[in-house]
């Protein structure tokens, strides 16, 4: 069978014997229904596990709406008009509402970025600000020893409403829900204490109640309290195809279940060889972006198998800290040990690649120089077909193959596997 994978603005073609191919993973069709702002309004009318928002908030209360920063695809500007209408219907006044951009460990926004994120209406009507890691309140410690320190304006609010988009997260299970508070508006010390658990095998995409890192996030958020969430699921074009609102846990879980109907792909067995790509430009511009497809592929490969990662990476590694970790580490194991005590954005993706290397070899088909690829512990290949031929030569002629042409969007799950 001829298979095709996006590679920059072109493609890579691979010929796989039919009797060796376990399958090719694609996202399921999105069911018909409301889209965009109409879907947001529907969710607010039909909260899950909660009264209507207008029945929760009271006039005169200080309300903090916490949303994602510019590094996330959450379409805050499309969500805020309906949310503001709901708050105003309850008698809340604009001067008592603050939209807080959850920075986590990220940089502060420019004024133009804040305006773009909030949307013109929200930016004009209510206060908009970044979370402040230096002005925080300590609320306690979780049962796993994570200190809980949250930015003051959120911690002291009478009501907290958390926004977010739900997608698979490679160590928190899913994004959305309580993540707006933790790590969103917490200090670096809190983030380090929580994210050090990313190296545990239970901390993986698609895992919730069995995921200690996600459970720690929700325990930390509960110390502060979430009164209401409004989360969305986006399609590949970043358009809203489902919204969920209401209880911080029940509504979030409903959103995760919907995401699973689109992108979770059950498999009866793992493969010896997994061919995976991000689908081409712009998602394979660098290795930092291509890592998501690699991490998803790791769930489908047998221990000792081979992942063939197909991505142009024409702009190199793509992030300064990620590059420093990949190039300065003496071994993959060093990166895994380092992340336990020195969690840094960028470094966490280097550690994630190192964790995949503990399970399988990674053959990289890219535009990077072969010697450079070897320097970052991967095996360079000139083409996807050459990589597959080399994989068969190493693993034997009976090796099985799985194809993931849009690896960043599909999560393979081996039936009966633990922690998912």
N, C-alpha and C positions, 0 to 999 in steps of 0.2 A: 504494500500500500504506500502511496505517495503522501507524505505529510508536509505541511508548510508552516513555517514559523516567522512571525514578524522579526525583522532585524534592521533596526534603524528605519529608513524609509523603503527598504527592500525586503526580501524574504530569503530564508534558508529552506532548501528542500531536502527531505530525507526519505529514503526508501526503506520501509520496515517489512519484513516477512509477515504476512497476515496471521499465521499461526503463532507468532510471538507477541502480537499486540494485544494487551489486556483491555485497552480502550483508549478513548480520547475524551478528555474532560472539557465540557463547555457549561457556561451558566444556563440555568433554566429560563424559560420565557417569563417575563413579568406579567402577572395576571392583570386583567383590566380593572380599572378603578380610577379614583380621583388622583390628580397629580398636583405638585407644586403647592401654592398657597391655599387652594381649595382643600387639599388633603390635610394641611395643618389646621384649618378651621374645623374640619370634621373631627380630628383627634381631640381638639379642645372641647368639642361638644360631647364627646364620648370618652371621658377619661377612664382609665383602667385602675381598679382598686382604690378609687379616690372620688370625693365629691368634685364638682366643677371648681375650677380655680377661683371663679368669682364668689364661690361660697366659702373659700378658705381664707382669702386675704380680707383685711378690714381697712376701712378708711383711716388714714393717719399712721399706718404701720410703715416702717422702713423696709423696703423690698430690695433684695439683691438678686439680679438675674445674672447667672454665671454662664458664660459661653466660651467657645474655643478661640484660640488665637489664630494668627494668619498662616500657621503651618498646617492647619487642618482644613478639610473641605466643608466643614459645617456652614450652610448658607444662612447665617444669622440674619442678614438683611431681608431675606424672604420670610423668615419666621416672626420677626419682631412686630410687624404691623398687626397681625392677628393677636399676638400676645398682649400688646399694648391695649387693643380694643377690649380684651377680656379684663385686664386690670382696671381700666377706666370704668367699665361697666359695674365693677365692684365698689366704685367710689374712690379709688386710689388716685392721687394727684401726681403729675409728672415729677415734681420736685422731691418726691419720696421714693422714686425708683432710680436705681443705679445699675447700669449694664457694666459688668466686670469681665474683662478679657482675661481668661485663665492662662497665664504665661508658663506655669510650670518652671522648667529650667531655661526657657527661651528668652530672647532679647525683648526689650520694650518695643512697642509700636511707634511709628510716626503718627502725627495727627491725621495725615491723609489715609494711612492704613486703618486707623480706628474708624474713620468716617466710612470707608469702603466696607468694612466688616459690619458695622452697625446698620448701615443704610441711611439714606438722607433723613427719613422721618424720625427714626429713633435718635439719631445724632443731634437733631434739632430740638427734640422734645425733652429728652432726659439726660442725666449725667452719664458719660461714658468714660471708663478709665481702665488702666491695666491693674492687675493684681500687684501687690507690693510685698515682696519677700522680706523687706526690712521692717515692716510695720505689721506685726502678727500677734496673735493670742495663742498661748499654749492651752490646749483643751484636755490633754491627758495622754495616755499611752495605750496602744492596742495590745491584745493578748499575745501578739507575736513580737512585741517589743518596739513597735514603730511609734516614735513620738508624733503627736498630732499638733501641728502649728499651722494655723490658717490666717490668711490676710485679714486684718482687723475689720474692714468694712463688710466682709462676708460673715465673719464670726459674730459680729454685733448686730446684724440685721434681724428684724423681727420675722421675716420670711425669706426663704432661699428657694429660688427656682433655677433648676439646672437644665441647660440646653446641651445638645451634642448630636453628632451623627454616629450611627451604629455600623461598624464594619469589623471584620476580624482583626484582632490584635495579637501579635505573635507571642506575647508572654502574659498579657492581661486577659486573654480569652476573646473579649470583644471590647470595642471602645464604647463610649456613651455611659449613661447612668451616672453612678457616683464618681466616675473619673473626672467630672468637671470640678469637683471639690478636691479630690486627692488622686493624682498629684497636682491638679490644675491650679489651685490657689494656696499650695503649701510651700514650705521653705525647702531649700536644697537638702537639708539634713533629713527631712521627712522622706523626700523622694529617694535619697540614697538608701535609707533603711528599708523602704518598701521594695525598690527595684533590684536590690541585691538578690532577691529571691528568683530573678528571671532565669537563673541557671538551673533551677529545679525542674525535673522532667514533667511535673504536674502543671507547670506554668507554660501553657501552650495555647495556640489559637483554637477557639471553639470550646474551651473548658471554662466552666463557671464555678459550680459548687464544689468541684474537686480541685480548684485552683487556689492555692494558699495566697498568692499575690493578689488576685481579684478579691478574695474574702477579706484580706487585710485592708484593701481599698474601701470596701463597703463598711467595714467596722470603723475605720477612721472617719468616714463621712457621717456615720450615725452619731458619733460623738458631737458633731456640730448640728446635724439634722438637715434633711432635705424635705421641703414641704410639697414639692411638685416638680416633675420633669417634663420636658418636651423634647423628644428625640426624633430624628428622621433617618430613613434609609435612602441612600442615593443609588441611582443607576450609574453606568460607566460614563455617562455624560454629566454627572454631578447634578442631576435633576431629582427632585423629591418624588419617590414612588410610594412611600409609606411613612406615616407619622404615628407616633404613640405618645400618649400623655397620661399623667396621673402619678400613681405611687412609684417611688424611686426604684423599687425592686420589681414589682409586678409589671409595670409598663415597660421597663427595660427588658425583662425576660420575653415579653410579647414581641418586642422589636427584634430581639436576637432570634426568636423562632421564625419570624418572617424572613430574616436574612438567610437563615439556613435553607428555607425553601428555594431560594435563588442560587446559592453558591456552595452549599455543603454537598459533597459528592461521595456517597458511600461506596466502598470497594470491598470485595470479598477477600482480596489478598494484596500484599505489597508486591512491587515489581523489582526486578534486579536492576533495571535501567529506567530512569525517568528523564524524558526529554521535556524541557520546560523553557518558556520564554515569557516576557511581559507583553508580548503582542506587537513589539516594535515601537517606533518613536511616537510620543516623546518619553514613554515610560521606561525605555532602556537607554536613556541618555548617558547614564553613568552607573557604576556598580552600586552606589548607595541606594538608588531607586530600584535597581534590579533585584536587590536582596529580598524583597517581599516574595517574589516568585520562587526564589530559592528556598525560603523558609517553608512555604506551602508544599513544595515538592518533597521536602525532607520527611513529611508525614506519610509519603507513599512509597518510599524506597526501602528495600530490605537492608538490615545492617550488613555492612561490607559491600553494598552495591555502589552504583555510580549515578550521579546526577549530571546530566549534560545541560548546562546553563547557557542559553542562547540569547545574547544581548549585545548590541553594538558597543556600548560604553565608550562612545567616541570622545566624550569629555572626561574620561578617566574615572577616578574613584568618586569624585563629586562632593566631598565634604571634608573640611580641614582636619577635624579631630579623627574622623574615620580613617583618613589617609595616614595620619600620624601613627595611629594604633596598628594599622595593617602593615606599615613599612618598618616600624621600629621594634615590633615584637619578635623575640627569638623563636617563638613557636605558637601554634594555635592555643595550646593549653595555657600559655602565659596570659593571653587575652581573657580567658575564662576566669582565671584566678584574679586578674586585675579588676574586673568589673564588680567583683564581690565587695571590694573595699574602695573603689574609685569610680562610681557610676558617673559616666559623662555621656551626654548626647553625642552621637557619632561613634564613640567607643562602644556603645551598646550594640550597634549593628556589626561592628567588627567581632565582638564576642559571639553574636548570633551566628555569624558565618563559621567561627571556630567550633561552635557546638555542632553544626551540621557536619563539619569535617571529622568529628568524633564518630559519626555514624557511617558516612559514605565519602568516597572520593568525589571531587567536583571537577569536571572537565568544562572549561570555559571557552566558548566560541564568541570571540569579540574582535574589536579593532585595536585592542591593546597589544603592545609588544610582547612576544612570548617570554622573554627574560623577566619582564616586569610582572607578568602573571605568575611565573614561578616564585618570584620574590614574595608574593602575598599568599603562598601556599596552595595555589590552584594549578591545574594542569592545562596549559594552553592547547587549543586545537584549531586548525585552519578552517574547518567547516563543520557543520552539524553532521554531515555524512561521515566525514573522517572520524569524528568523535564517536559516532555509533559503531563504526567498524572497529575502532580501538577498544571500545567497551566490550563488544562481542569477543574480541581476541583475548581479553583479560578474563572475562567471566564464563566464557564457553559458548558454544553454538546454541545451547538450549535456553539461554537467558531470556527472561520475559521483559517486555517494554510497556511503559505507560506514557501517553502523550498528554502534555498540559500546555496548549498553545497560548492560553491566557492565564498563566500561573498565578498572577497576583490577585485574580478574581475568583478562583475556585479553590476550595479547601477539601482535599481528599481525606476521608476518614475510613480507616480499616475497621470493618464491622467486628465488634467484640473487643476493640482496643480499649485500654484503660484511659481514664482521665479526660475523655471527650464525651 
